[in-house]
Amino acid sequence: MVVALIIACEVGFWVLLALGLAARYLLKWRRTSVFLLLCEPVLELVLFAATAIDLKNGAEPGWEHGLAALYIGYTVAYGHYTIRWLDGHAAHRLGGGPPPVKPPRYGRARAAHEGRLWLRTLLGAAVACALLQGAVWYVGDGDVSSLRAFQWVAIRVAAIHGLVALGYLIWPKKAPVTEAGESAPEGARGTARSATTKR
């Protein structure tokens, strides 16, 4: 039941997101779009309640409960970020707005961007670990090895992402060098290439 509910929540997330963006930019129903997008957190609450009820009814803690905690942690950390990213693209393609700003690709700006993403991953891991620890306390003397295992999964994911972000800070990615021997600013690479092609 928990696995099916996770799948249903994931499908529901994208359906509500598509309906919300369509209502905002195609139908111009801004209030309706806001209502639809605000329904997104309800899916996580439903999944959390269903997982708690499943454990309360005597279900043995298993991988599906750990997966539910990881899913909730991910959506808490990255759900709003994903909605904002897709909203920017929808505003550009459907609403005639400016193209969304792309994340930086080089130097300290890229390192700062990766650091902010890692903080989101850290938040997701913390939420997942807290939910799993609550389940461990709730189960009590039962077998909680699977819940502990998923806690370590969350910690390892955050640690690996942290090392990746640290790598961008220690060894910042350099911008490509132009023919004049200078580093090309971001966004100018395509212009320089097209100018070279015309010669």
N, C-alpha and C positions, 0 to 999 in steps of 0.2 A: 504493500500500500504506500509506503513512504517513497519508494523509488518512482512509482507512478505519479505521486504528487509532485516530486521534484521535476519530472518531465512536464507535467501540466503547468507548474509555476513558470518554468522556462519558456514554454510556448505562450503562456498567458502574458509574460513580460513583453515579448516581441509583438504580440497581437495588440495589446494596449498601447504600446509605443507607436505602432503603425497607425492605429486609429486616432491617437492623440495628435500626431503630426498631420495626418490627412484632414482632421477637423480644423486644425489651426491654419494650414496653408492652402488647402483646396476648397474647403467650405467656409473659411473665415469665421468659424465658431470658436472664438478664443476661450470663452468660459467652459465650453464642453471639452476642449482640449486640455485645459487645466485640470478639470475633474478627472478625465481619463488618466492623465499622467500621475495625479495624486493617488490613484488606485494601485499604483505599482507597489508601494510598501505593504499594502494589504496582503499581497501574495506571500511575502516573507512571514507575516504574522500568522497566516493560515498554515504555512508549512511548519512553523515553530510549534503552534498549538497541536497540530496533528502528530508531530514527533513526540511531544510530551504525553499526549493521550495514549499513543502506542506503547510507550514505556510504562505508563501508569496501569495499563491493562495487562501487564505481565509479559510483554514481549522482551526477548533476550536482546541486550544491546548488540548491534551488529554493524557491519560496514555501511548499511544504508543510513543509519542514524548519524554516523560520522560524516558521510557524504552530505547529508542535509545540513549539518553545521557548517561545513566548508562552503556550501552553496549560499547559505545565508550570509556568511562572512564576506564572500565575494560581492554579493549584490549590495551589501551595506557600503563597502568600500568603493566599488566601481559602478554601481547602478546609476547614480546621478551623473557621474563623469560620462558614461556611455550615452545617456539621454541628452546631455548638453552637446556632445560631439555630433550626434545624429541630428539634433535640432539645428545646429549651425549649417550642416549640409542641406537639410530640407529647406531652410530659409533662403539659401543661395539658389537651389535648383527649382524650388516651387514658389518661393515668395519674391524672387527677384532681388534678394539681398546680396551683399558683397561676399566674395568667396571666403570661406573660413580660414583663419590664420593657421598655417601648418606649424607643428612643433619644430623647434630648432634642431638642426642636425649636427652642428659642429661646436667645438670649444666648450667654454664654461657654461654657456646657455644650455647646451645639450646635457651637460652633467647635472645642472640644476633641474632640468625637466625630468631626467631619470630619477633624481632624488625625490622629487614630488610623487612620481609614480610608485617608488618604493615605499613611501610613507602610506600610500593607499593600501599597498600589499600588506604592510605591517598592521594597519588597522583591521583589514580583513582577517589576518591570522589571529589577532588578539580577540576579535569577536568570536571566531570559530573556537578558539581554545577556551574562552569563557563559557560558551554554550556547552562544550564537551565536558568541562569541569563541573558545570551545574548538573549535567546528566550523570556524571560519576557519583556525585554526592547523592543524587536522587535515587540511583540504583542501590547504593550502599554496599552490601557484602556480595553482590552478584559479580559475574565475570565482566569486567570492564576493559579487558585487554584491547578490544577493537577500538574503543573510544580513546584510550591512551595512544594507540597507534596513529589515529588520525590527528591527535594533538601534535605528534612529532612530524607528521606530514605538513601541517600548517607551519610549524617552526622551520622546517627545512626549506619550504618554498620561500618564506620570508628571508631566510639567511642567504639562499642562492641569489635571489633578486637583489639583496643588499650588496653582495659581492659584485654583481654586474654593474649596479649603480656606482659603486666605489671605483670600479675599473674606469668608467667614464670620467670620474673626477681625477684620478691619478694619471691616466693616459688619455687626455681629452682628444677627441677625434678632430683632425685638422681639415680645414676647408681645402678643396682642390686648388692647385696653383695654376694661374693663368700663364699665357705665353710671355707676358712681361715679367714673370717671376714673382708676382704678388698673389696673395690669397684672394680668391674671388669671394665676394660677399654672397650670402645665401640668396638664392633667387636669380643671381646673375649668371649662373652656370649655363642655363639653357640659352640665354642671350648671346653669350660668348661663343657657344657651339654653333648657333645658327649663323653668326657673323663669319665664323671661320669657313662654314660650308659654302657661303656665297662667293668666296674669293676664287 
